[in-house]
Amino acid sequence: MYHTTGFTKAEITELYARIEARELSPRMRRWPPILGLRNALTVTLTYLRRNRVQAEIAENYGVWQPAISRAISAITPLLVQALLDSLCVMTGPVTQRQAALLIERCYAGLDAAALREEVLRRIRRIVSVDAAFFGTVDPATLLFTSAVAEEPLQAAGPLFMENEFARQDVNKFAVLAESGDPVGSLDRAAVTCADDGGVNCAGARRSSGLGYRRRRRLPSGSGRRCACEAGA
């Protein structure tokens, strides 16, 4: 299985569970019922790993080539989201310890500058970050009270602010502040955007030159809320 797909049987089972648990938009394509989700996932992984001829894969599963094509088209965006969702899942005691220390500093009563320095230093020990935006937010109005952006995000600052306060967009900090899930990624939201008619999801990302963006609301024990955006 690994040599065919690049994933172990256990890893495929985990991806299957993640995809099965997702609530699919009515507009999203469905995999062919003749294959079922697990076979459609395996077919897609096989195709993406070796770029095998679809007709050849179809023979292995006893279906016609169009069924393989439909499976790949349906599963690929779901597979991307499942992998992105697991990208920042913390594993191992070292990473968990770094995360605990980061959260601890959020409640240490630091001023905005010191907290920003601590968060950006420690978050880079947990996930890969090329550039970050860090802002403090008034808890009553959810408006920014301070903000610092690293390059190349700094150059796109006006566009970020326009998206945040003047336009319809996804993953707004104000929404994340009230959400049960404090983390949002642009790539995960882009699938929903495409299904719902194309909200302006990628303008800021194109301007910044980054391929992946993740936003997070941070806890704080100092009477303010903090927002961090990391790009890679």
N, C-alpha and C positions, 0 to 999 in steps of 0.2 A: 504493500500500500504506500509506504513512504517513497519508494523509488518512482512510483507512478505519479503521485500527487505532491510530494514534498512535505506531507504531513503524516504523522503517525495516526493510527486508528483512534487513539484517545483524543488527539487534537481535533480530528474530524468530528468526533462525537460532540466535543465542546462547541465547535463552530455550528454544528447542526442545532444544538440546543439554543444557542444565542439567536440564530436566525428564526427558529421555530417560535421563540418567545416574543419576537418583534410584532408589533401591530402594523400591518401593511396598509398603505393607502389604497383605496379602491382603484386608483389610476395606475398603480404599479403592475408591471407584468407579472404573470404567474408562470411557474415552471410547469412543464407538461405532466398531467396526472399519471400518464403511463410510466414515467420515471419515478415520480415521488420526490420529496425534498432531499432525502439522503443521497439517492443516486444522482439527482441533478447537481447537488453540491460536489460529489466526487467527480462527475463528468467535467464540471467547470474547473476544478482544481487540476485535473489531468490535462485539460486543454491549455490552461494558462501556464502550466509548468513546462510543457514540451512543445506547445503550439502544434499539437498533433492534428492531422487531417480529420475533420469532423465525421466524414463518412466512415473512417476507420473506427472511430469511437462508437459510432452508431452500430456497427457490426458487433462489437463487443457486448452491447446492451440489447441487441435484438430489436432496434427501432430504426426509423428512417432518419436521415441526416437533418431534416428540418426540426425534428424534436430535440436534437442535440443543440442546434442553433438557438432555439427558443429557451432551452435550459440555461445556456451560457448567458444570454441576454438578460434573463430574469435574475439569475443568481449572482452575477458579477457585482452589481451595486450593493446587494445585501451582504455579500462576502466582504466588500470593502468596509462597510459600516461595522460588521462584526469584528473585523481586525482592528479598526480604529477604536472601537469601544474597549478592546482589551489591551490597547497600546500602553495605557497608563495604569493598568492594574498593578498594584504593588505586590511584589513577591519577594520573599526572603527577609530575614530579620534585620539586615543592614538597611534596606530601603524603608522598612516599616519604622525603624528607629529614626531615620532622617525625617520622615513624615511627621512623627510624633514631636520631634524637636522643632520643626517648622510651626506646627500648631501651637506649641508651648510659647514660642516667641510672639505669636499673635495676641496672647493674653498677658504679656509681660509689661504692659503699660508704656511701651516705647513711643517716642514721638514719631511723626509721619516719616521723617527722613531716615531715622534709625530702623524703623520697621521695614521700610522699603529695602534698605540695604540687606537686612537679615533675610527677608523673604526671597529676594532675587538671588542671593548667595546660596541659600539652602535649597531652593527649588531646582537649581541646576545640578544638584547632587542626586535628584530623584528622576528628572526627565531631561531630555536633550532640548536646549533652548538656544536659538540663534539671536533672538531679540525679544524684548519684553516691554509692555506698557503697564505702569503701575499707578493707580489713582486712589485717593481717599474720597469717601462719599458721605455726604450728610445723611444720617439715618432717617431723618424726617422727610426730606424732599427727594432723596436719592440723586441729588445733583453732585457733580464732582466739586470737591473743595481744593484739591491739588492733583497734579498729574505729571508724571515723568515718563518719557518714551525714549527707548534706545533706537539707534538707527538700524534698519531703514524705516521703522515705524514712525519716527519723529517727522519725517518728510511728509507722511500721509496723515498727520494729525488732524488737519482741517476736515478731511474726508471722513475720518473716524468719528469726529464730533458731529458732523452732519448726519451720518448714519444713525448715531446714537439718539439724537434729539430732534431731528427735523424730517426724518424719512422712515418709511416702513422697512424694517430689516429684521434679521434673526439674531438670537443670542444677545439681546440688549442687556446691559448690566442691571438695569432696573428690574427686568424680568427675572434674571438669575437670582437677584437679591431676595425675591419673594418665592422662588421655586424650591420644591423639595430636593431637586437635583442641582447643586450649585455649580456644576461644570457643563459647559457647552462647547462643541467643536463646530467650526464652519463646515467641515467636510460632511459631518453627519447631518447638519441642517440643510446642506445643499440638495440632498436627495428630496427632502420634503418640499423645498422651494420649487424644484423642477416639477414635482407632481402638482403643486398648488398654483401653478401659473407664473412662476418666475419672479420672486421677490429679489431685490438687489442684494444678492448674497456675496458675490465675489469681487465687487468693485474695489474695496479696500485691500483685499488680498492681492489683486493684480497690481495695485499701486505700490504696495510694499515689496513686491517681489518674492514673498514667502509662499510656500506651497501648502503649509498646514498651520492652522491657528486654533488655539484652545483658550477659552476664557474661564476664569474661576472667580467666584465670590469667596473671600477669605473671612474667617471669623475674627473678631477683635474685641478685646475687653476694655478698650479705652473710649467707649462711647461713639465710635465711628465705624463705618464699614469700609472695607478695602476691596478693590477690584484689580485683578491681575490678568493680563493677556500675554500669552507666550506664543511665539511663532518659530517654525523650523522649516 
